[in-house]
Amino acid sequence: MTPISSLSGCSDEELDAVARVASELEFAEGETLMSEGDFGHSIFLLESGTADVFVHEEKVREIGPGDVLGEVAVLASGRRTASVVATSPVQVIALFKRDVWHLDEDAPEAAQRLRSAMEAHVGHEPHTADD
């Protein structure tokens, strides 16, 4: 598993706890990583590749390695607030919602760092006129 910048500095034990619950997924160029309105049960940490983010079918930004996806559904709404489509081959680390919360016991520092990264990202989401 490729190191994620928000987890740098965590102990090997904490990183091992994250690795035990994480999955690596790959998406081809043009493939949809997530769809607006769907229930979101996991977050993705983008390891490699690029993708476009769409809200109400309008492109709002481009993302790349190090970006966090799906955190709004995990932290707040339960539903995806945007669609994400790969613009190149993409590799992500996926963490299910339940696993993020279980990390509090097994890897509290890593869990806090992931939540801080997700909360910072939520605070910087672009808004559209429809919000």
N, C-alpha and C positions, 0 to 999 in steps of 0.2 A: 504494500500500500504506500502510495506517495505521501510524504509529510504535508500537512495542511498548515499554513502559516498561523492560523488562530490557535493551533495546538502546540506551536513551538515553545519549548521550555517546560512542557509537562514531563513528568517522570516516565521512565520506561514502563512501569507498572500501569500508569494511567493510560498511556498510549496502547498498551496491550489490551486493556479493558475496552477501549474504543474499537480496536481492530476486531475483537471478538464479536461485536454486534454490528459492524459495518459490512456492507456489500459493495463490490465494484460493479458498475454497469457501464455499458457502452451503447452509444447511439450513433447512427449513420447521419451524414449530412442530409438535411431535409426532414429528418425524423422529429416528431414532437416529444419533448421530454415531459411536459405536463400541459394540461388544458384548463383554461379559465373556467371556473364554475364547478369543476370536479372536486370531490372530497380529497383532501390531502392528508396522507398518512405517513409521509416521510419528507425529510429534507435531503437535498443534494448538495454536496460540496464539489464544485467543478475543479477537476484535476487538470484536464487538458482539453483544448478545443475552444470553439466560440459558438455563441447562440444569440438569437434575437429574442427580446421580450416584447410581447404584445398585450395591450390592455384594450378591450373593446375593438379588437382587430386592427388597432393602430400601433405601429412599432414605437416603443418608448425608450428603448436603450439596447445596447449590445453588451454582452457579458463574456468573461473569459476566465482563465485559471485563477483560482482563489475566491471566486464569487460563490455566494450561498444562495440556493434556490429553494422555494417552498416553505420558507420559515414563517410566513404569515399564517398559513394553514395550520402549522404545528403550534405556533404560539398563541394565535388569536381566533381566527374565524372558522377554521375547520375546512374551508373551501379555498381552492386555488383562486388567487386574485389576478392572475395573468397566465397567458400561454407562453411557452418557451419552445423555440424551434432551433435545432442545430444548424449552424451555417458551415460547419466542418465536422469531421468525426469528433465525437465528444466522449470523454471518460469522466464519470462521477463516482464519488463515494456516497452511498445512500445509507441513511440512518432512519429507522422507523421511529415514529413519535414515542412509542412505549420505551424504546431503547434509549432515547435521549433522556427521558425522565428516570430510567433505571441507572443511568450513569451517575446520578447523585450519590448513590450508595457505593458503586464500584470505582468511580473516578471523579470525585467531586470537583477537582480543579479543572479537569477537561470539560466536565458538564458546564461549569460556570463560564469557561472561555467560549464554548460553543454558543451558549445563551447570549453572552455579551456580543459576540459577532453577529448573531441573528438579530438581536434588538437594535444594534447599530445600523444594520442593513435596513430593517423596517423603518427606522427613523429617517432614512435617506431615500426612500422610494419616491420616484416621480409621481405626481398626481395629475390626473387629467381633469378637464372641465366637468366631467360627469361625476367625480368623486364627491 
